[in-house]
Amino acid sequence: MRPPDNGKPPYVARVEKIESDSRNNVKVRVRWYYRPEESLGGRRQFHGAKELFLSDHYDVQSAQTIEGKCIVHSFKNYSKLENVGAEDYFCRFEYKAVTGAFTPDRVAVYCKCEMPYNPDDLMVQCEVCKDWYHPACVDMTIEEAKMLDHFVCFECTEDDAKRSQNGFHSSPVSDSDEK
């Protein structure tokens, strides 16, 4: 929807109802989406560039303020998109505009930095523990991460080294293998 200031990005809202009054003026009842920077906590490192919060803020607007259509995906579906278009956004939180509270109030965290997943950031997965890491958090450039065929995190590499030092093998050995 068209913002009052042309220098700002368009507002995003979900149309809940369309109706016309006695003078055939078309009005839309909308439920607003907020961008992270419009929320009480502001934009944080883990917020994606195309992230929106579905708010509990409803309004009635003239249909004339509608500029176009966009798609607000669930976080899971957005993460699976092959190509993200200009009209694609995602929402993983509901937001209470008055209190600044989010639902859910907790999300899974990843990496050594313990941050929620940001779909704009590349992450690598350890083949052993299956945890996900930001390249910078494991002393790697994004270019190096993109060229990886295999990745084992430092903890799993150290655990394997400790097992070897203590006389334990990193893989089980059957009786027939021993001489």
C-alpha positions in Angstrom: 0.0 0.0 0.0 1.2 3.5 -0.8 3.0 5.2 2.1 2.3 8.9 2.7 6.0 9.6 2.2 7.2 8.6 -1.4 10.7 8.0 -0.1 9.6 5.1 2.0 9.0 1.5 0.9 5.4 0.5 0.4 3.4 -0.6 3.4 2.4 -4.3 3.4 -1.0 -5.4 4.7 -3.3 -8.4 4.4 -6.7 -7.5 3.0 -9.3 -8.9 5.4 -12.4 -7.4 3.8 -13.4 -5.3 0.8 -16.6 -3.2 0.9 -18.1 -0.1 -0.7 -20.1 2.7 1.0 -23.2 4.4 -0.2 -21.3 6.6 -2.5 -19.5 3.6 -4.1 -16.2 4.4 -2.4 -14.3 1.1 -2.1 -12.7 0.5 1.3 -10.5 -2.3 2.5 -10.1 -3.6 6.0 -6.5 -4.5 6.4 -4.2 -6.2 9.0 -0.8 -4.5 8.9 2.5 -6.2 8.6 5.4 -4.4 10.3 9.0 -4.3 9.1 11.6 -5.1 11.9 12.7 -1.5 12.0 9.1 -0.4 12.7 8.9 -2.7 15.8 9.8 -1.8 19.3 13.0 -3.9 19.3 14.1 -2.6 15.9 16.0 -4.5 13.2 18.3 -7.2 14.6 21.1 -9.1 12.9 19.0 -12.2 12.3 16.1 -10.4 10.6 16.0 -11.1 6.9 15.8 -8.2 4.4 12.4 -9.4 3.4 11.1 -10.2 6.8 7.7 -8.9 8.1 5.8 -9.3 11.3 2.0 -9.9 11.2 0.6 -7.4 13.6 -2.6 -7.1 15.6 -3.1 -3.6 14.1 -6.2 -3.4 11.9 -7.3 -0.4 9.8 -9.7 0.7 7.1 -8.1 2.3 4.0 -9.3 3.5 0.7 -8.8 0.9 -2.0 -7.0 3.7 -4.0 -4.0 3.3 -1.7 -3.3 -0.3 -3.0 -0.3 -0.3 -5.2 0.0 -3.9 -6.0 0.1 -7.5 -4.8 2.8 -9.3 -2.9 3.2 -12.7 -1.4 4.0 -13.2 2.3 5.3 -16.7 2.7 5.7 -18.7 5.9 9.3 -18.8 7.0 9.6 -22.5 6.0 8.2 -22.0 2.5 10.3 -18.8 1.9 13.4 -20.8 2.9 12.6 -23.3 0.2 12.2 -20.8 -2.6 14.5 -21.3 -5.6 14.3 -17.6 -6.6 13.1 -14.8 -4.3 11.3 -12.2 -6.3 10.7 -8.5 -5.5 7.1 -9.4 -4.5 8.2 -12.2 -2.1 8.3 -11.6 1.7 8.2 -13.9 4.7 6.7 -13.9 8.2 7.8 -16.0 11.2 6.4 -13.8 14.0 3.2 -12.2 15.0 3.6 -8.9 16.6 1.5 -7.0 19.2 1.9 -3.4 18.2 1.1 -1.8 21.6 3.3 -4.1 23.8 6.0 -5.0 21.3 5.6 -8.7 22.2 6.2 -11.4 19.6 4.6 -14.8 19.1 6.4 -17.2 19.2 8.6 -15.5 21.8 11.4 -18.0 21.2 12.9 -19.5 18.1 15.7 -22.0 17.5 19.2 -20.7 17.5 22.2 -21.9 15.5 26.0 -21.6 15.4 28.4 -20.7 18.1 26.9 -17.2 18.1 23.5 -18.6 19.0 21.5 -16.5 16.6 18.2 -17.4 14.9 18.5 -18.4 11.2 18.6 -15.5 8.7 17.7 -16.8 5.2 19.9 -14.0 3.8 23.0 -15.5 5.4 24.9 -18.5 4.1 25.4 -21.3 6.7 27.4 -24.5 6.6 26.3 -27.8 8.2 28.7 -30.1 10.1 28.5 -33.6 8.7 29.0 -35.1 12.2 26.8 -33.2 14.6 24.5 -31.7 12.0 24.7 -28.2 13.6 24.7 -25.2 11.3 27.4 -22.4 11.4 28.0 -19.0 9.9 31.3 -19.1 7.9 32.7 -16.2 9.8 32.0 -17.9 13.1 34.2 -20.8 12.0 37.0 -18.6 10.6 36.0 -19.1 7.0 35.1 -16.7 4.2 31.8 -16.9 2.3 33.8 -17.8 -0.8 35.6 -20.7 1.0 32.2 -21.9 2.4 30.7 -21.9 -1.1 33.5 -24.1 -2.4 33.3 -26.7 0.4 32.5 -30.3 -0.4 32.6 -31.4 3.3 32.6 -29.6 6.6 33.3 -30.9 10.1 33.1 -28.3 12.9 35.9 -27.7 15.4 34.2 -29.5 18.2 33.6 -32.7 16.2 37.2 -32.5 14.9 38.5 -32.1 18.5 36.2 -34.9 19.8 37.6 -37.2 17.1 41.2 -36.3 18.0 40.5 -36.9 21.7 39.0 -40.4 21.0 42.1 -41.3 18.9 44.5 -40.1 21.7 42.6 -42.2 24.3 43.0 -45.4 22.2 39.4 -45.3 21.0 38.9 -45.6 17.3 36.7 -43.0 15.5 34.8 -45.9 13.9 33.9 -49.2 15.5 36.3 -52.1 14.8 35.0 -55.6 14.7 36.9 -58.7 16.1 37.7 -59.8 12.5 39.5 -56.6 11.9 41.9 -57.1 14.8 44.9 -59.4 14.5 
